Amino acid sequence: MEKTLNSVKSTLLTKIVDKTAIIGVVGLGYVGLPFAVEKCKVGFTVVGIEQSPKRANAVNAGENYIGDVDDDRLKEIVSSGKLRAVTNFDCVSELDALVICVPTPLTKNLTPDLSYVKSVTEQIAKHLRPGQLITLESTTYPGTTDDLMRPILEETSGLKQGVDFFLAHSPERVDPGNVRYSTKNTNKVVGASDPDSLEVSTLFYQQTIDHVVPVSSAKAAELVKVFENTFRAVNIALVNELALLCDRMEIDVWEVLDAANTKPFGIMPFYPGPGVGGHCIPLDPHYLEWKAKEYNFNTRFIRLAGEINRSMPEFVVQKANKIANQQGIAMSRAKILCLGVAYKKDIDDWRESPAIEVMKLLKEQGSTLSYYDPYVPQITLNGHPFTSAPDLTAAVTESDLVLITTEHSNIDYQLAIDLAKAVLDTRGITRRLKDSEGKVTLL
């Protein structure tokens, strides 16, 4: 057994160092495609396994669909043969390392849905051979890698982790639209539950990432990621709750926060908004909340933070109602424009965006809705396609109320203030702009 371990590990380590290892990336989305490109940039050959034929065909044509990937770089590595995409798992036995970057959503009951991870693991297990490394980057609860993936891989293949193959968890830390921190220069945590898997996976990531941070187990690595996003969710909930209180007390929450953040120590800037969005903050804390129940532990901060953050769209609509009433307009007749539907600044991703929930609530009240977002030309609202207004000036002029729901660098918010009848700013963007007629209401 020791001879087998030394042999397969030594061979894989050599391939990793000399860049002859062939890498598989399962899921070519916001995490997978940038990672695949980084691996190609340092000399590896990468095969992307992508269930969407549309995405796979785009990659093979050198057509980029991820904002954090450079168009020319993608074309270059595809044309050089360093990157190709397939839609099945037939190639798994040819690969030396597989990186899993698939979605881990929640069910309607806020419980983990690991169907993608389970399905991918089952497919890999059918083709698993000695000397391969499998790493999971998808965000999940502590225990997924060891308790879900490992049994499937071992029982299906007849191979053993740490003897025949290597298994690790290395949570993604992608921040779409962040021009300072990319895949390469964002510190990378990696954990595995046997020393040889940890050694192999650490070396694997060190070929691409500037600084790799090994931890003692896959469970610890899994907990790192859910804690990072729970930290943000709780602090966002704190300032959202402060915004609710300030509304009752008729105090400007933005003034309070701006002043508080001048303190040079002991505080970190967080700001209120219409809710939380994206694939991390609204979801990841609930993975930890769910897992904690197994240990008869009540994560009260996480539960409360989720409740507060999920309540913010309703609060925004209440504020919108108040503004409309002041204008003498019933919400059932109001024409409302939402500026921005992406979940964060300067990206095209509207997954879990609070703007969508706000729009749904307004729709229920009978309001006539439109939106303007130069990054998101179309969304799906209540199962129907909904297209962005083509012109900001016309959209603002035709509306009774403008709701600022996302901050984008390429939206002229001063123009919106100048032309609008009334503005509800849920992001605090306008507090440094001119509002001589008092049209703006801050959240």
N, C-alpha and C positions, 0 to 999 in steps of 0.2 A: 504494500500500500504506500509506504514511504517513497519507494522507488518511483511508483506511478505519479505521486504528487510532485516530486522533484522534477520529473520529466515534463509533465504538462505545464507546470508553472514556469519552469525555465524557458521552455519553448515560447510560451505566450509573452513572458517578460521581454525576451529578445525581439519578438515581432513588434511589440509596443515601442521599444526604444528605437529600433531602426525603421519604424513607420511602415513596415510591410503588413501589419495586421489590417485585415479588412473589417471595417466597422459597419454595423447595421444600426440605423436609427428608426425606431418604430413610432410613427406619428410625426408628420412634417408640418406642424403648426407653429405657433408663436415660440415654442421652446425648441422643438425638434429641428426645424430648418436652420435657424441661426447656429445651433450646435453642430449640425452636419457641415455647414459652411466653414466653421472654425476648424474642424478636424481636417477638412480638405486643404485649408490654407497652410497647415503645417506639414502636409505631405501624405496624409492617409487617403486611402480610397474608401468611399462611403456608399452604401446602398441604403436608400430610404424605403421603408416599408410603410405605405400609405393606403388606407382603405378607400380613400376618395380617388376615383380615376381622374377626376378633373384636376386635383392637385398634383397627382403623379404625372399626368401628361404635361402640366405646366412646368414642373421641375425639369422634365426631360427635354422640354423645348427652351429651357433657360429663361422662363418667364417668372418673374418674382411676384409674390403676393403677400409678403411680410415686410412691414415698414422698417424693421431693424436690420434687414439684409440689403446689401448694396446690389443694385441691379446688374452692374457691369461685372462685379465679382462673381455673382451666380452664373452668368453666361460663360465666364471664363472657365470656371471649374467644371461646368457641365460639358463644354466643348472639349476640354482636355481629357475627359473620361474619368475624372476623379469622383464625380457624383452622378448617380442614376437613381431612378425611383421605380419600384415595383408595387403591385397591389396584392401580393400573396406572400406566403412564408416559405416557399419552396427553396429559397436561397439560404436559409438559416444555417444549414450544415457547412456552408462555404465561409461563414463569417467567424471572426475571432472574438469579437465583442459586440454585444447588443445593448443599446441604450433605449429604454422604454419611456416615451414621452406622450402618453395618452391621457385623455380627460378623466378626471375623478369628480364627477358632479355629485350633487345631493338629490335625494328624492324629495317629493313634496312634503314629507314628514321630517325633513332635515336630518335624514340618516344617510350614511355613506353609500354611494353607488359605485362599487368596484367592478362592475361587469366588464368594462374595457380592460382593466388590468388582468382580470381572471381569464378572459378570452385570449388575450395576447400571450399570457403565460402558458396556457394550454397549447396554443399553436407552436410556440417555441419548444416546448417540452417534447413534442412529436419528432423534432429534428435535432434535439440537443446531442452534442458529441463531447468527448473529453477535451479539456483545454480551452473551453470558452468562458468568457466573462459576461454576466448579465447584470446590468444596473438599472434600477428603477428611479426615474427622476420625477414622476408624477407625485403631487402632494397627497398625503394620506395620513391615516392615524398610525401611531406606533404599533408595530406588530405585523403590518401588511407584508413586508418582505419576508420575514421569518415564518410567519404563521399561515399566510395564504400562498405566496409564491413558491417557497421552498418545497412544501409537500407535493405540490403539483409537478414541479420540475423533477424531483427525485423519484416519485412513484411512477410517473409516466416513462421516464428515460431509464430508470434503473441505476442512475449515476448518483454520486454523493457530493454535496457541497463541501468545498474545502479539500476534496480529494480528487474528484474528476472535473468539476467545474467550479466557478467562482461567482458569488452573488453578493451584491452590495446595494446600498441606497445612497443616492446623492441628490438631494432635493434641488429642483430648479430655483433660480433666483432671477428670473427674467423680469425686467421692468420696462415694458414697451414704451418707446418714445424717449427713454433716458439717453441723452447724448453724451453723458459723462461715463456711465458704467454700462459696459457691454458684457457679452458672455465671457470674453477673455480676461477682463480685468476685475470681474466681480469674484470675490473670495468664494471658494467652492468647498462645501462640507461634504465629506464622504464617510460612511460608516458600514461596517460589515461584522458579522457575528462569528467569524473565524479569522485568525491572523493572516492566513494566506490570501483570502479574499480581500482583506483590507490592504495588504501590500500591493496586490495586482491592481485593484481599482484606484488606489492612490497614485500609482505610477501612470496609469492610463490617463487620469485627469491632469496630471502634471505636464503632460505633453502639450496641452492646449491652454490651460488656465494658469494665470500668473501665480496665484497662491491657493494651495489646496489645504484644507483643515481636516485632518483625520479625527474621527471620534470612535469610541470604543465599541459601538454596535450599530446595527441598522436601525434599531428602535430609537437610539439617541438621535441619529440623523433625521429620522422621520419627525421626532418631537421638535427638533430645532426649527424646521420650517413652519409647523403649525403654530409654534410659539411666536415666531417673528410676525406672522400675520394676525395672531390674536392680540399681540401687543398693539398693533396699529388699530385694530377694530375697537379695542377697549378705549384707547385714547381718543379716537374719533367719536365714539359714543359719549365720552365725557364732555367734549366741546359741543356736541349736538344737544346734550342735556342742558348745558350752560346756555345755549341759544334759546331753548324752550323757556328756561327760567328768565332770561333777560327779556324775552318777549312779554312775559307777564309783568315784569318789573319796569318795563319801558326804559331799559338801558341798552345802549348799542353794544352788542356782543363783540363786534369787530374792533371797536375802540378799546374794549377791555383786553382782548387778545393781543392786539398790536402793542399795547402798553406793557402787558405782562411779558411778552416775548423780547422786550428790551433788556430783561435781566440776563446778565452774561453767564449765569450758571444755574443749575437746578431746574431748568425748564426746557421743553422741546416744542417747537411750533406744530400744532395741529389745528385744523380749521373745520367749522361746521359746514354742512351742505345738505343737498336734498336726499341724502342716503349714501350708501357705499355700493360700489360696482366692481366689475371685473371678475376674473376667475379665481381670485385669492381671498380677499378680505371678507366678502359676504359668505364664503363657503368654508374655508379652512378651519376657523375656530370651532365649527360644529362637528368636525371630525374628532377634535379633542374632547369636546363635550360628550359626544356619543361614546367614545372609548372610556372616558372616566367612569361612566355608569357601571362598567364591568367590574370596577374596583369599589363600587358603592360610594363614589365620591361625587359631590355636587359642585360643579364649576359655576358658581353663582355669578362671578364677574362676566364670564363668557355669555351666559344666558341673558343677563340683563343688557349687556352691550348689544347683543343681537336684537333684542326687543326695541331698544331705543333707536338703533340705526334703521330698522325696518319701519319704524313709525314716522320717519322724516318725510317721505313722500306725501303722507296724509296731512302733515303739518303745512307743507308747501301749498297744498291745494286749499287748505283753510285760509291761509294768507291771501291766496289768489281770489278766493271768494270775497274776502273783506275788501280788497282793492276794487273788484268789479262792482260790489254794492255801493261803494263810495262814488263810483261813476254812474250809478243808476242803471247798471246792466245786470241782468240775471245771468248766472253761469250757463244756463241752458241756451242763451242767445249770444254768449260771448265768443269772440274770435280771438283765439290764443295762439301765440307763436312761441315755440320753444327754441331757444338758441343753443344748439349743441345737444347731441344725443349720445356721443361716445362717453364711456365711463370715466375717462380722464383726459387731460390736456393733450392735444396735438397727436392723437392716434385715431385709427379707424375702427376700433374694437368697441362694440356696444353691448357685449355680453354682461348680463346682470346690471346694466346701467340703471341708476335710479331715475333718470329722465324718462325711461320707458314706463316705469311704474307710475310716475306723475302723470304721464300722458294717458295711461289707462284709466286712472281715477278721474281725470278731466273728461274723458270720453263718456264715462258712466253718468256724468252730470249733464251730458248733452252739449258740451262745448264744441265749437267748430275748431278743429286743431290743424296746425301746420307746424313744420319744423324746418330749421335751416342749419345744416352742418356740412361744411366743405369737405370734411373727411369721410362722411357717411352718406353716400348718395341714396341709399334705400335701407329701410328697416322692415321688420314684420311686426305689426301691431294687431293684437287680437286675431292672429292667424291670417291677416291680410297684408299685402305689400303696401308700403307707405313711402313716398318719394320726397326727398328734400326739396324745398322751394328753390328755384333756380337763381333768384335775385334777392339779396338782402334788403335793399331799399324798398322794393315793392312789398315784400313779406311783412316788414315792420309797419309800413304805412297802412296796410290793409287790416291790421290787427288792433283789437281793443286793449290787449295786454301782452307784453313781451316777458317771457320767463327765461332768465338766463340760467341754464341748467348745466352747462359745461363751459369751461374756459378754453378757448382756442386762440393761438397767436394770430391767426389770419382772419379773425372776425373783428370788424370795426364796431366796437361797443359804444364809442362816442357817437357814431352815426346813429346807432340804435336809440340811444338816449335822446338825441336831438329830434328824431322823427317819431318816436313812439308817443302814444297817448299816456301810457303808464308802463313802468318796468318793475318787475320783482326779481331782484338779484339774489340767487341762492348761493353764489360763490364768492361774494364780496369783491368782485372784479371792479365794480364801478366806484368804489369808495375814494378812489384817487382821480376820478374823472369829473368833468364839469356837469353840474345838474342845476342850472340856474332857475329852472321852473319847478323844481321839487318833484320830478316825475318818478324818481327811484325810491323803492322800498327795499331795504336790505332784509335778509332772512332774520 
